[in-house]
Structure formats: structure tokens, C-alpha cells
């Protein structure tokens, strides 16, 4: 199976400036040498603690943030070499669903204008053709024609996110990045939006990068998974296999933190010590070494590479076997 997206050695650094002349004194390594593949019609999930670089990775992949270095190969073409105008044309086929619908929707545009804008940008449609596409998409997200002329402030959070999803998918892209699309919603609404995304992903045969810190949601929606920590991928592979048998100590700690509803059974937990290091001054060796109970001398000196180990890829000198 050919990959629709291949990310190779992606780095996105942000300069740290000080003083009156704003001299660059260092860099925040938000994404530090990340590599992964996305297969056609599958959902690839990125998980990790807040601040680990998940969202920056997603924004870099679709070049809403310009990466510092690395390759982003979409359908055989390296996006990192395209001009802004060439990239604008590519956005018809690759879209982004933002985390906060309250901020991503223009409050001065009604639903019709919000959905018509990407169609006007990427297609040359007659008014009749444009209206048909808008009504078809409105039906897919479970909203009605009479809501077309309302403005974002007249909708609930769940309805706003449905509109954001419709706006991203109305051009019929082949690839979508969904950046924590339910984290800003009430728990009662999250399941509805997740089910809508799953249904649309299958119906439209989308390839998707799904970014989340909610491990229960990720297990439900994705087939492939990467665990990020401090800008790097710690473990990558089949979602089910990683959930059943995590091989990186950080993956194990994340999964142990998820409450399990098993009455009468005591839950075993891995305890993380300390805080997440500063990405502007990451530790030498393994990024996770200051918090890892299994760390040995080599872990503090040499950064492990993400290498194939048994049935997945692991960046650890001493992967978990049990």
C-alpha cells in the first residue's frame, strides 16, 4: 500500500529573542526530527501531553507553519519545495480542522458565506452548482437549509464545530489534519462529533491525521498511532498493539493514567516524576530520561533513534518486554 503522506526528519524551531535589538539567543524545538507515514483511507493519530509538539506537527505538515527543515511528501510531491502559490493550489486536496471553532469561524460571515468561500477559491462553479454543493454538505453534517443565513454566534459549540468540519471537507480533499476537534466541546457533544468524523472519513475515503490528548478517543477513531514527547516521536505503530502492549516507558505511563472501568480490579499505574523539560533547553540523550524510572547512563548521554523493533517503531535504549 503506497503512502499518501510521508513526513521525513521534520523540524520546526521557533527563535528565542532577547534585548532591544531582538537578538536570537536560542530556539524552541517544537518539532524535532519527526518522521511518519499516513496510509490511504486510514486515520493516523498523534498523542501526547500538552506542549509536546502535536499541533505544531500538524500545522507544519500542511505548511500553515513553515518547517525549519525536513521533507513533507504528499502523493509523491515534496511540499517543502513548493512556493506559496503552488501550496495554495494544493490546499484543495489537504485541509485542516482547527481545535477551537469559536476562533476559527469568521463572526462576520454567515454559514452560506463560510462554506462558499473555499468553493470560490478552488473551483469555478455556477451559482446553482455552488448552492448544490453547500446543501449537500449541510445535509452530511446534520444541519438544515434554514440555518444557512445564521452567524456563528447563533450556534452552540457542537454546531460550530460541525460547520468547521463542513468548511474543511466541502472541497472534497483527500487528506485532512484534525487538531483536537472535540477538546473544546462538552463531553455530551464530543461523541456526536467523533461519530460524524468517522462517518465522513469512511464515506469520503479520507486519509487523516488526528491529533488528541484523549487516549480513549484515539483508540476509537484511529488505526495507526504515534506517541510524542518533547517534539519527538517515542513510539509508532498499530493503535491496537500499542494499547495492548506499549513498549516505551512514556507510552506505558500515558496509558496507565487512563481510568479503567473494571470493578474489583486494582489499576496498576506508572508514576511520572518531575515536569516536562523546557523545549528551548532539552536534556541531552533521551528527551524522556529525566523522568524515566528505567533510565541508565546511556539514556542521559545518547538520544535513541526511532528504530523498528518487533511489530512497531520505538525510540528507547531499553524497550519494555512485558
TAZI-V857608 format. One record per run of one state. SS is the DSSP state (helix for helix, strand for strand, loop for the rest). FROM is the first residue (numbers start at 1). TO is the last residue. Records with the same first field share a line. If there is no record, write none. Layout:
SS: FROM-TO / FROM-TO
This chain:
loop: 1-2 / 19-22 / 40-42 / 48-53 / 62-68 / 75-76 / 82-83 / 91-93 / 98-100 / 105-109 / 123-126 / 141-144 / 148-150 / 155-156 / 170-174 / 180-186 / 204-206 / 213-214 / 222-223 / 230-231 / 245-248 / 257-278 / 282-288 / 292-296 / 302-306 / 310-311 / 315-322
strand: 3-18 / 23-39 / 43-47 / 69-74 / 77-78 / 94-97 / 110-110 / 151-151 / 175-179 / 207-212 / 224-229 / 232-238 / 307-309 / 312-314
helix: 54-61 / 79-81 / 84-90 / 101-104 / 111-122 / 127-140 / 145-147 / 152-154 / 157-169 / 187-203 / 215-221 / 239-244 / 249-256 / 279-281 / 289-291 / 297-301
